[in-house]
Amino acid sequence: MAAQVGRLERVVAWVLRNADVVVALCVAMAVGFLDIFGDVVSDDVSSGATLVVLGLLATGSIVERVRRPASIHEALSGTRQALEDLAMVRSLSGNEVGEALRKARQRTNLWYFKGGTGTYLRAVTLPLCVAAAKEQRSQLNVKIDIVNPADERACAAYARFRQMFGGQRRGDDVWTTDRVRRESYATVLAACWYQRQLTTLEISVHLSSAVPTLRFDLSETCLVITQDDQSRVNLLVERGQPLYDYYVTELHQSREQATALDLRVASPLGQEPTVDEVRTLFDDLRLPLPRVFTDSDIGRIIEKALHAEDPYRR
């Protein structure tokens, strides 16, 4: 019974959609049968009926032409939306990365970073964002997620990952476990130092035991995703695209699973921190420096924290 009702509804719907054709067909068949089987239809009626049928067919043709542009418009809208979805991620290469990060820093009051040790963050992002906030007397919110320097296994794994792309170089350019630890300690030190420079700076540091393969820099306007291998393609996602919102949530979840440092308990630092001040700082943070680290190692950490080189400068 239900199937019969469904078929009846489909038939009625079809008739309503094609009412012009149905009426024309009925008129034509009625006039035709009367003309064939009875001599009751005059020539005037027959001619008039023909005009009615032609008029209905013409009306149907016009309606169809009206419907067709609407369908074309819908198809074009769908195509346009598909192209916009494809364009929500733009590839970056070479100097485009530095330019994208520069634009991302303009007129932003927040910066979320997730990556290995945060070299570019120390060298460029923090100094320039803090300087801009000072000039504008505005608030700045920075969240940092890096490799935990106290997790030797994670640091060793990240060093191996970087060696795959960086090759073997001389001196401190070689990615070793100790270098990863120094770089991460330097980012923590930089966060504490810049917190003292700007009272409106809200900064947090989260230490992860997971080894990242990508770097994420997120501002109020866009998200820049970069790789340690600069020969590979990097990505730019503008705010307002679904992928931007997805990564806001992803970065939040990553920080939730990492170890958060309480920077409020850190001891004061001088304008040029001393080795003793830095040792005390990390003890306060419950992130003590390895005993094997000499004063020279700590001096290098201070240098990397406050005077890091821009890795994108060529």
N, C-alpha and C positions, 0 to 999 in steps of 0.2 A: 504493500500500500504506500509506504514512504517513498519507494522508488518511483511509483507512478506519479505521486505528487511532485517529486523533484523534476521528472520529465516535463510535466505540465507547466511548472514554473519556468523552465528553460524555454519552452515553446512560446509562452506568453511574453517573456523578456525579449525573445528574438523578434516576435511580431511588433512589439513596441519600438524596438530599435530600427526596424525596417518598415514602418507604417506606410511610408510613401510608396514603396514598391508593392506592398500587399494591396493597398487601395487601387493602384493602377492595374494590377493583375485582376482583381475582382471585377472592376468596371469593364475591362477589356473582355473577360470571359463572359460576363452577363450579356453585353451587347452582341458578342459573337454568337452565343447560343440562341438568342432571340432572333438574330438575323438569319441563322441557318435553319432552325426548326419552326420558325413562325414568321409570318409576313406582317408582323405587328410593329416593326421598327421602321420609321421613315428614314429617308436619306439624311434629313436635317439632324435627326437624333443620332444617327450613326456617325455623321461628321462631327457633331458636338462631342459625342463620346470619345471619338478619336483624339480631338483636341484636349479633352480632359486627361486622357491617358498620357499623351505627349507632355502635357503640362506637369503631371505628377512625376513623370520620368525626368523631366528637366529639373524639377524641384529636388528630386533625389540626387541628381548629379551635382547641383549647387551645394547641397548639404554635405556631400562627400568631399567636395573641394574645400569646404570650410573646415571639415574634420581633419583633412590631410595636413594643412599647415600646423594645426594644433599638435598632431602626432609628430610632425617633423620638429616642432619646437621642443616637445618633450624629449625626443631623441637627442637633439643638440644639447639640451640642458644636462642630460645624463652623460653625454660625452665630455662636456665642459667640466662636470664634477669629477669625472674619472681622471681628466688631465690635471685638475687641481690636486687630487689625491696623490698622483704620481709626482707632482712638483713639491710636495710638502717636505721632501728631503733634497738638499742640493749638495753636490760633491764639491770638495775643496782640494786644492793641491798647491804645493809650493808656497809662495808668498801670500796666497789667498787665506791661509790659516791665520797668520798674524793679523791681517786686515779684518777678518771676521771677529777675532777676539777683541780687537780694538773697538769695533762698532758695538760689540756686546757690552763693553765696559761703559759706554756712553749712557748717561741718565739711568743708571741702575742702582737700586738700594739693596740688592741681594746678590750673592754669588755662592753657588754650590759647586764644590769640586769633589770628584772621585777619581782616584788614579793611583799610580805607584808611590812616588815620593814627593810630588808637588814642586818640581824645580821651577817651572814657569810661573806657578802661583807665587812662589817666593820672590822670583826675579822681577816680575812685571805686575801681575794682577793685584796682589796685596798693596804694594807701594802706591800704585796709581789710583786704586779705588779708595784707599785711605786718604790720599792727598785730595781727591775730588770731594770726598765727604767733608773733609776739613774746610775746604773752600766754600762749599755750599751749606755748611753747618747742618748737615743731614745725617740721618741714621744709616748705618750700614750693617747688614746681616750676612755673615760669612759662615758657611758650614763646610768642613774639610773631612774627607774620608781617605785615609792613606794606609799603606802597609804598616803593620805593627812592628816597630823596631825591636821590641822585646821578644818577638817570635822569630827565633833564628831559622826555623824551617821555612817559614813564609818568606823571609828575607833571602834565603839561599835559592828558593824556587824562583823568586822574582829576578834575582841576579842571573840565573840560567836563562830565563826568558829574554832578558835584555841582551845577553851575550849572543843570542841567536840572530839578532838584528844589528847590534852595534859592532860586532867583530872584536878583534883584539887590538887594543891601543895601549899607549904608554901611560904610566902614572895613574892619576885618579880617574882617567877616562875608562879604565877597565871596570866593568860592572862585577863587583865581588859582593859577598855577603856583608862584609864590613862597610863597603861603600853604601849599600842600600840602607844599612842601619844609620850611618852618619847622615844621609840625605833625609831620612824620615825624622830623625832627631832634630835636624835643622828646621824642618817645617813646623814642628811643635814649638821650637824656640822662637821662630818668627811669629807664630800666632800669639804667643805670650808677650813678645816685645811690642807688636803693633797694638795689642789690646791696651797697653800703657800709653800709647801715643794718641789714642782717640777714645774719649769717654763714651761716645755714642756708638762705638763698635761692639756689636754682639757677635762673638766668634766662638765656635765650638770645634773641637778636634775629636775625630773618631778613628780608632785604630782597628784595622781589619786583618784577619789571618788568611783571608782569601787573596789569591794572586790575580790582580786585574790585568786584562789584555788591552783595555781601552782606557782613554781619559775622557772624563765628562766635565765640561765647564758650562754651567747654566746660569744665565742672568734673567732679568725681567723681560728681555726681548727675544732671546733665542737660546738654543742649546748647541754647543759645538762639541762634536765627538772626534777625537784625534787618536792616532796610533803612535807607538814608539818608533815604528819604521816610517820615516818621513817620506819614503818613496811611494807609500801606499796612499790611496784615496781617503780623505777625511770627509766628515759630513756636517751639514748645517741644517738645523730644524728651527723654523720660525715659531714664535709663540702664537697660539691660536690654532695650531695643528694638533690633531689627536696625539701624535707621537710625543710632542712636547709634554703634554699632560701625563702621558704614560710614564715618561722618565722622571717627572717630578715625584710620582709615587714610587718608582723603582729606587731612586736615590734615597728617599726617605726610609724605605724598607731595609736598604743596605746599611744605613747608619744605625737603625734599630738593632741590627744583628752584630754590630761592632762594639768595641769597648770605648766608652765615652770618657774623656779626661775632664776633670773639674779644674778649669784654669783659674778659678777664683782663689784657690789655695796657694797659687804659685807665688814665690817670693819676688819682691821688686827687682827690677833689672836696671842697670845704668844705661846711659845713652850708648856706651860701648861696653857691653857685658864682659865681665872678667870670667876666667876659668872657674874660680870658686863660686861666683854667683850662678853660673850655669849648672854646676854640680848640685848646688843647693836647690835650684829650681826643679830639676828632674827628681830629686829625692822627695820634694814636696808633692810632686805630681804622682808619686808612687810609680815612677818610671825610671828607676835609677840607671845611670850609664854603666855599661859593662866595665868591670875592673881592669880589663886589659886596655881600655882606652886611656891613652896618655894625655898629658896636657896639650901636646901637639895635635892629637886627634880632636880634642875639644875646641882648640883654636880653629881647626878647619870647619867644625860644625858651626861656630860663630860666624865665620866668614861666609859659609854657604847660606846661613839664615838671613843675614843682612846685606850681603853683597853678591848674591847669586848672579850668574850670567844668563842672559836670555838664550834659551836653547834654539830659538827660531832665528836668531841673528846670524847672518852669514857674512 
